[in-house]
Every structure is written in structure tokens, then in C-alpha cells.
């Protein structure tokens, strides 16, 4: 009975080492996706493209905002000396201008977010291809893109950024 217990204990101890041995041989990498979206050549290009694409609409928004500010200032300055009907008309114009500004601003943000998501999806797709290539060529068993903590020694973000830059 004592012999069986000793054998069973030795067997269990040996089995508990198997995952540790397997994990020691596993090659793991980590990619900081936020850094890729900020620093990668394709991501920077996409950001510049979006800025150029939406520049005229942003200028139009700024123009409407300035009109509203100017009208508000005129009302504050001259509102006391205006006739009641003129003041009401100016206040109505200001309210309409503010509603129009808010509508345009909401549409602008929605359109910009939609386009940004499209561009980031393209960058993500390219980055994933690069990551797969690195994983295959360097024989990684696992590459993570999100983690609470990742040791700098397993961080391969710089390799991914260099590979994306080379692919431009």
C-alpha cells in the first residue's frame, strides 16, 4: 500500500511538470496594437488622408461656429438698443444657427468615425499579415495583441512596425 502511494505521488509530481516543460519551450510574442495604429507608416498615411479628406468640412464647421459667436456678441452688445422684434428675430436666427451647427458637427463626427474605422481596419489587416509572417518565419507559438501586462522581452511591436514600413 505504501509502495502504491509512493508510485502514485511520483507519477502525480511528474505529470505536474509536463505543462511547465511544455510552456518553457513555447515561444510567445506580444504586439502593442495602439502603438501600431499611432506609429506605423500606413496608419500615419491614413491619418493624413483623413485630415485632407475632412479639412473642408472642418473649415465649414469653424465658419458656422464663428457666425454664431459673432451673432451672439452682436446680440449682447446691441440687444438692449434693438427693437423687440429685431431682437427676437436675431435670437431666432442664433437658435437656428446653433441647431444647424450641432447637426453639421454630429454628421461630421459620424462620417469621420466611419472613415477612420475603415482606414484602421485596413491597417489592422496589413498588420495581421505582417504578424502572421513574423510568427511563421520566427516560429512563434503564440502572439498576443491585447494584454494587461507584457514583458518587454516578448514585445515584437518594433519588428511589426519595421516590416510595415518596409512594405510601403
C-alpha positions in Angstrom: 0.0 0.0 0.0 2.8 2.4 0.9 4.6 1.4 -2.3 1.5 2.3 -4.4 1.1 5.6 -2.6 4.8 6.5 -3.3 4.4 5.5 -7.0 1.2 7.5 -7.3 2.8 10.5 -5.7 5.8 10.3 -8.0 3.5 9.9 -11.0 1.5 13.0 -10.0 4.6 15.0 -9.4 5.9 14.0 -12.8 2.7 14.9 -14.5 2.6 18.3 -12.9 6.0 19.1 -14.5 4.7 18.4 -18.1 2.9 21.7 -18.5 5.9 23.6 -17.1 8.2 21.8 -19.6 5.8 22.5 -22.5 5.4 26.2 -21.5 9.2 26.6 -21.3 9.5 25.5 -24.9 6.7 27.8 -26.1 7.7 31.0 -27.9 5.3 33.8 -27.2 5.2 37.4 -28.6 3.2 40.5 -28.0 2.2 43.3 -30.3 1.1 46.7 -28.9 -1.8 47.5 -31.3 -2.2 51.1 -30.1 1.4 51.8 -31.0 0.9 50.2 -34.4 -2.1 52.4 -35.0 -0.1 55.5 -33.9 3.3 54.9 -35.4 3.0 52.5 -38.4 3.6 54.1 -41.8 0.2 53.0 -43.2 -1.6 54.4 -40.1 0.2 57.7 -40.3 -0.7 57.9 -44.1 -4.3 57.0 -43.3 -4.5 59.8 -40.7 -3.1 62.4 -43.1 -5.5 61.1 -45.8 -8.5 61.6 -43.4 -7.3 65.1 -42.4 -7.1 66.1 -46.0 -10.4 64.5 -46.8 -12.3 66.2 -44.0 -10.4 69.6 -44.0 -13.1 71.5 -46.0 -15.9 70.2 -43.8 -14.0 71.2 -40.7 -13.4 74.7 -42.1 -17.1 75.0 -42.8 -17.9 74.0 -39.2 -15.5 76.6 -37.9 -17.1 79.2 -40.2 -20.6 78.4 -38.8 -19.3 78.5 -35.3 -17.8 81.9 -35.9 -21.0 83.2 -37.4 -22.8 82.0 -34.2 -20.3 83.7 -31.9 -20.5 86.9 -33.9 -24.3 86.9 -33.8 -24.2 86.2 -30.1 -21.7 89.1 -29.5 -23.9 91.4 -31.6 -27.0 90.4 -29.6 -25.1 91.0 -26.3 -23.8 94.4 -27.4 -26.8 95.8 -29.3 -29.6 93.8 -27.8 -30.6 96.5 -25.4 -31.0 99.1 -28.1 -32.7 96.9 -30.7 -36.4 96.8 -31.2 -38.2 93.9 -29.6 -39.0 92.3 -32.9 -35.4 92.7 -34.2 -34.0 91.2 -31.0 -36.5 88.2 -31.3 -35.5 87.7 -34.9 -31.8 87.8 -34.1 -32.4 85.3 -31.2 -34.3 83.0 -33.5 -31.5 83.3 -36.1 -29.0 82.4 -33.4 -31.0 79.4 -32.2 -31.4 78.2 -35.9 -27.6 78.7 -36.4 -26.8 76.8 -33.3 -29.1 73.9 -34.3 -27.5 73.8 -37.8 -24.0 73.8 -36.3 -24.8 70.9 -33.9 -26.4 68.9 -36.8 -23.4 69.5 -39.0 -21.0 68.7 -36.2 -22.8 65.5 -35.4 -22.7 64.4 -39.1 -19.1 65.4 -39.3 -18.1 63.3 -36.3 -20.2 60.3 -37.6 -18.7 60.4 -41.0 -15.1 60.9 -39.7 -15.5 58.0 -37.3 -16.9 55.8 -40.0 -14.0 56.6 -42.3 -11.4 56.3 -39.5 -12.8 52.8 -38.7 -12.5 51.8 -42.4 -8.9 53.1 -42.6 -7.9 51.4 -39.3 -9.5 48.1 -40.4 -7.2 48.3 -43.5 -4.1 49.0 -41.3 -5.2 46.2 -38.9 -5.5 43.7 -41.8 -2.0 44.7 -43.1 -0.6 44.4 -39.6 -2.1 41.0 -39.1 -0.5 39.7 -42.3 2.9 41.1 -41.1 2.4 39.5 -37.7 1.5 36.1 -39.3 4.6 36.4 -41.5 6.8 37.1 -38.4 5.1 34.3 -36.5 5.8 31.8 -39.2 9.3 32.9 -40.0 10.5 33.1 -36.4 8.4 30.1 -35.3 6.2 31.7 -32.6 3.7 29.5 -31.0 1.5 32.4 -29.8 1.4 36.2 -30.5 -1.0 38.3 -28.4 -2.3 41.7 -29.4 -4.0 42.6 -26.1 -2.7 42.0 -22.6 -2.9 43.7 -19.2 0.9 43.2 -19.0 3.5 42.0 -21.4 7.2 41.8 -20.7 9.4 44.0 -23.0 11.4 40.9 -23.8 8.4 39.4 -25.7 7.3 42.7 -27.3 7.7 42.4 -31.1 6.0 45.7 -31.9 9.2 47.2 -33.3 9.6 44.3 -35.7 6.0 44.7 -36.9 6.5 48.5 -37.4 9.7 47.9 -39.4 8.0 45.3 -41.5 5.1 47.6 -42.2 7.4 50.4 -43.1 9.3 48.1 -45.5 6.0 47.1 -47.1 5.0 50.7 -48.0 
